[in-house]
């Protein structure tokens, strides 16, 4: 070899007995799995430090008494379940998350279809515009919404008054405040569903629609027997992901209502903040914030198992 | 080489021992260098008046230079309750600042991690007199002071009213009631919760309601707290017993049922800025607030500011109470420089320093010592001249500072306060619930707080 590393044939035996033995470190470094592990290590450290450790610490905290001096097992969870306000928080968190996710999925699905049927350049423009709510930092956009719902200077009320209608106490009446918080969440989260569904739609082979058309399938039949089955996995994962994020929502409720009026918009995170940080009962706050963990973990397990099963079926 | 040919600097075992002993003793000798007194870090409350931070920095720098200390000052905002988050994080990590500014309830929340500061308090009270009972309630635990009441951020939240509106619509001359000069007036005796209700009704009728919130933030809680206290309506007594099913609570709720009818319809969604905005935008005749609303009006709506007057709370069957929210400076038990920390706190609480800071923030900060209420700032601030003269409680006001939910044990009171139990009770009345329904709801809540 021109680089001077060539050796005469026969000098090195097939077993490499004559050549200098490779060190075990070198061997280790040359293994693909080792390289992969080393590349992933920073991320593993980050996840361990910022996700795994805090999660276990939160579990530990949730099992302490208020002064954090004694172990009380599941006492905090049992105590919370007996409280009327916490029962309201469970109801509201479920109402908030389920309603918002259903509407986000529906609107996202409709928008994705509209996008899919738009011509190239127009599609890019609309896609960009519709992604705006998801791109703006949530705290900032929620502040803007709050100004529009504000008791003194509501832009919505200004319009209503101009049209001759009375002002609406947007954040001052329980059900209206719930409607407002859910609406803002839908506004923020729909673009995520749209973009995921659009990607899924683009990956459905055109031949399937052509074959369905030859078999006499109409638009609705194509939707139910081609599009939806092909999108099932992405719908399941998107809904699961969004459900987890929406259950853990803090910003929207905290900024718009802080849980009021009369606790009627509190969700797990805002209630946990009020109990844990503001009122100094960190173990109870930790128990509150962990409340949905087993249920969501259970749901995640089954949804992901279904996704894996379907992926294997398609591969087979 | 010496004549004998041996090395003059030969190290013997005896020399080595001497040298070792000297080296060990070296750190015991106090050598004063530029950084000899060490380092100190302070987490101050971020004043909403920028000049408030500047003067604080200046005073800290002067102390640091005098004591050859390296002091780091951080100004932590209360926006988004970042200060509470910082305190909670430092308490968990057992590391962070040496001195921290603790809002109202935080001394009690972290009592186990705070250094007793009785020596400083003893000297300060010896110099300037005793602090009020709210400071005692919030920072003196098991006979020991765990925080020094400071002026920085400490505020009263009495009424701030539009002079002309109250005069024209309700026939109340608030300037005559509480003039900007020492002395009790006969008119001030008439400033009761009943007068408050009559005036609120008249102003609401004229389209200028009293902007009192029924939300869960501190302005709403403090106003409701002053009302309940004036009627002697304790939800939980000082021994921790739930005492909500009392005639006094019923009496105050019957009064509140009338008051909430004339409050803005969206009062339940008020936060601490909503009442300010209502006043500044000229939509309200009266709010319960420190002079921050007036200060903003001075900039944004000068004609409104020139028509504002701040004075103490209303009297009820039991007495006159004005909401009071003190801040404390405490030293963490894990601080590495407790002596310097205490010295800095004591230095910052000296009369001259308090006065300089108070002047810089137009009298917003109220010192914890009555002997410091003779600062000229409250007389001089304008417009109109003397508008905040009656902002701090003065002896002739016959008023008491009050923190909502007291005298319940602070670990229960903090929950009553932060969950906004009292304004929520009023909000429920506004939504049409009966007094019995409200008491039943609150009773259930309180049992949860006393666990």
Boltz contact constraints between the chains, C-beta under 6 A:
constraints:
  - contact:
      token1: [A, 83]
      token2: [B, 448]
      max_distance: 6.0
  - contact:
      token1: [A, 84]
      token2: [B, 444]
      max_distance: 6.0
  - contact:
      token1: [A, 151]
      token2: [B, 266]
      max_distance: 6.0
  - contact:
      token1: [A, 151]
      token2: [B, 269]
      max_distance: 6.0
  - contact:
      token1: [A, 151]
      token2: [B, 274]
      max_distance: 6.0
  - contact:
      token1: [A, 152]
      token2: [B, 277]
      max_distance: 6.0
  - contact:
      token1: [A, 152]
      token2: [B, 278]
      max_distance: 6.0
  - contact:
      token1: [A, 152]
      token2: [B, 281]
      max_distance: 6.0
  - contact:
      token1: [A, 169]
      token2: [B, 265]
      max_distance: 6.0
  - contact:
      token1: [A, 169]
      token2: [B, 266]
      max_distance: 6.0
  - contact:
      token1: [A, 171]
      token2: [B, 269]
      max_distance: 6.0
  - contact:
      token1: [A, 172]
      token2: [B, 266]
      max_distance: 6.0
  - contact:
      token1: [A, 172]
      token2: [B, 268]
      max_distance: 6.0
  - contact:
      token1: [A, 172]
      token2: [B, 269]
      max_distance: 6.0
  - contact:
      token1: [A, 260]
      token2: [B, 215]
      max_distance: 6.0
  - contact:
      token1: [A, 260]
      token2: [B, 216]
      max_distance: 6.0
  - contact:
      token1: [A, 261]
      token2: [B, 268]
      max_distance: 6.0
  - contact:
      token1: [A, 261]
      token2: [B, 269]
      max_distance: 6.0
  - contact:
      token1: [A, 262]
      token2: [B, 424]
      max_distance: 6.0
  - contact:
      token1: [A, 262]
      token2: [B, 427]
      max_distance: 6.0
  - contact:
      token1: [A, 277]
      token2: [B, 84]
      max_distance: 6.0
  - contact:
      token1: [A, 277]
      token2: [B, 88]
      max_distance: 6.0
  - contact:
      token1: [A, 278]
      token2: [B, 418]
      max_distance: 6.0
  - contact:
      token1: [A, 279]
      token2: [B, 414]
      max_distance: 6.0
  - contact:
      token1: [A, 279]
      token2: [B, 415]
      max_distance: 6.0
  - contact:
      token1: [A, 279]
      token2: [B, 418]
      max_distance: 6.0
  - contact:
      token1: [A, 280]
      token2: [B, 109]
      max_distance: 6.0
  - contact:
      token1: [A, 280]
      token2: [B, 414]
      max_distance: 6.0
